Amino acid sequence: MKNFVYFVLAIYTLAGNAALADGWNCTTTTVQSKKERDINVRVRNHVHPEKGTRNVASIVFSDPDARDGIRTIATFENGLRENVSTVFSNGTCYEADVNSNYKGAQVTGKYILGTRVGALKTAYIDVAFSYNAPVADGTIVGGKITLVKNNGEKIVRMMDCTRVLKN
């Protein structure tokens, strides 16, 4: 019994020191047509100090109107699994390299803002936030998504981004 108590205390100590991902949950606010549909974008930062906890770990695009289980359109990650980085960040400017050969983007039949994933080159997410002026969990700030197609054409839409802090 004494060993069990030590085990439980060790688990709580380790769990208390574990960092959980922070980031943003964004939703478009300015779709232009019914064909475009709204889009959700979830950005999460790294939890590993050696990777930099303010550096993007993943960007997930999803369809809020789809039914549960099929909402995710594409997921892009920063090298935690296959040492392949498809996301990058500079402060709260995030970039997803939409390479249709990357397994997270092999849903090229799906659409982001009316454009097939396979027709996109890059997605930029800019959040109106500075780490020099932090905001509380749940605070909503403005944002913008810019999709760059393979042919160079750009699609720009405004977003509302909700701060996610987990600790």
C-alpha positions in Angstrom: 0.0 0.0 0.0 2.9 2.4 0.9 4.4 1.8 -2.6 1.1 2.6 -4.2 0.8 5.9 -2.4 4.4 6.8 -3.6 3.4 5.8 -7.1 0.3 8.0 -7.1 2.3 11.0 -5.6 5.0 10.5 -8.3 2.3 10.6 -11.1 0.7 13.8 -9.7 4.2 15.4 -9.4 5.0 14.6 -13.0 1.6 15.6 -14.3 1.8 18.9 -12.4 5.1 19.8 -14.2 4.0 18.8 -17.7 3.3 21.7 -20.0 0.2 21.5 -22.1 -0.1 23.1 -25.6 -1.4 26.6 -25.9 -2.4 28.3 -29.1 -5.5 29.6 -30.9 -8.9 28.4 -32.1 -9.9 30.5 -35.1 -13.0 30.7 -37.3 -13.5 32.7 -40.5 -15.9 35.6 -40.3 -16.0 36.7 -43.9 -16.9 33.9 -46.3 -17.8 35.2 -49.8 -20.2 32.5 -51.0 -22.0 29.4 -50.0 -19.4 27.4 -51.9 -16.6 28.7 -49.6 -18.2 27.7 -46.2 -16.7 28.7 -42.9 -13.4 27.1 -41.8 -12.0 26.4 -38.4 -8.2 26.6 -37.8 -6.7 25.2 -34.7 -3.1 26.3 -34.0 -1.1 24.7 -31.2 2.4 25.5 -29.9 5.1 23.1 -28.8 5.2 21.9 -25.2 8.8 20.8 -25.4 11.2 23.6 -24.2 13.9 22.4 -26.5 11.6 23.1 -29.5 10.5 26.5 -28.1 7.1 26.7 -26.4 6.2 29.7 -28.6 6.8 27.8 -31.8 4.0 26.2 -33.7 3.6 22.4 -33.4 0.5 21.9 -35.5 -2.2 23.5 -37.6 -5.5 21.7 -38.2 -8.1 22.9 -40.7 -11.6 21.6 -40.1 -15.2 22.1 -41.4 -17.5 23.3 -38.6 -20.6 22.2 -40.6 -19.5 18.6 -41.1 -20.8 15.9 -38.8 -18.6 14.6 -36.0 -15.9 12.3 -37.1 -15.3 13.8 -40.5 -14.6 17.5 -39.7 -10.9 17.4 -40.1 -9.8 18.6 -43.6 -6.0 18.6 -43.2 -3.4 18.5 -40.4 0.1 19.9 -40.6 2.8 19.2 -38.0 6.2 20.4 -37.1 8.5 17.3 -37.3 7.5 15.5 -34.1 6.7 12.4 -36.0 8.6 12.0 -39.2 11.1 14.8 -38.8 9.2 16.6 -41.6 8.2 20.2 -40.8 5.2 21.5 -42.7 4.4 24.3 -40.3 6.5 27.3 -39.3 5.9 30.4 -37.1 7.3 33.8 -36.4 5.5 35.2 -33.3 1.8 34.7 -34.0 2.2 34.5 -37.8 1.8 30.9 -38.7 2.5 29.1 -42.0 1.4 25.7 -43.3 3.3 24.4 -46.3 0.5 22.7 -48.1 2.3 20.0 -49.9 -0.1 17.4 -51.3 2.6 14.7 -51.0 2.6 15.1 -47.2 0.4 12.5 -45.6 -1.5 15.0 -43.4 -2.7 16.7 -46.6 -3.7 13.6 -48.6 -7.3 14.7 -48.4 -6.9 16.6 -51.7 -10.5 16.1 -52.5 -11.5 18.3 -49.6 -11.8 22.0 -49.7 -10.6 25.0 -47.7 -12.5 28.2 -48.4 -13.8 26.7 -51.7 -10.4 25.6 -53.0 -9.3 22.0 -53.2 -6.4 21.3 -50.7 -4.4 19.9 -53.6 -4.6 23.3 -55.4 -3.0 25.1 -52.4 0.6 25.9 -51.9 0.7 27.7 -48.6 -1.6 28.9 -45.9 -0.8 31.8 -43.6 -2.6 32.5 -40.4 -1.9 35.9 -38.8 -3.2 36.5 -35.2 -3.5 40.1 -33.9 -1.6 39.3 -30.7 1.8 40.0 -29.1 3.6 38.0 -26.5 4.6 41.3 -25.0 0.9 42.0 -24.2 -0.5 38.6 -23.2 -4.3 38.0 -23.0 -6.3 35.6 -20.8 -7.5 32.2 -21.9 -10.8 32.6 -23.9 -10.0 36.1 -25.1 -11.0 36.7 -28.7 -8.7 38.7 -31.0 -8.8 39.4 -34.7 -7.0 37.3 -37.3 -6.5 36.7 -41.0 -6.0 33.6 -43.1 -4.3 33.9 -46.5 -4.4 30.9 -48.8 -1.9 31.0 -51.7 -2.8 28.7 -54.6 -0.3 26.8 -56.7 -1.0 29.4 -59.5 -0.1 32.3 -57.2 -3.7 33.5 -56.6 -4.5 34.5 -53.0 -7.6 34.1 -51.0 -7.8 36.4 -47.9 -10.4 36.1 -45.2 -10.8 37.6 -41.7 -11.1 35.4 -38.6 -12.0 35.6 -34.9 -9.3 33.8 -32.9 -9.8 32.6 -29.3 -6.8 32.3 -27.0 -6.2 28.8 -25.6 -4.0 28.5 -22.5 -3.6 25.1 -20.9 -1.5 24.8 -17.8 
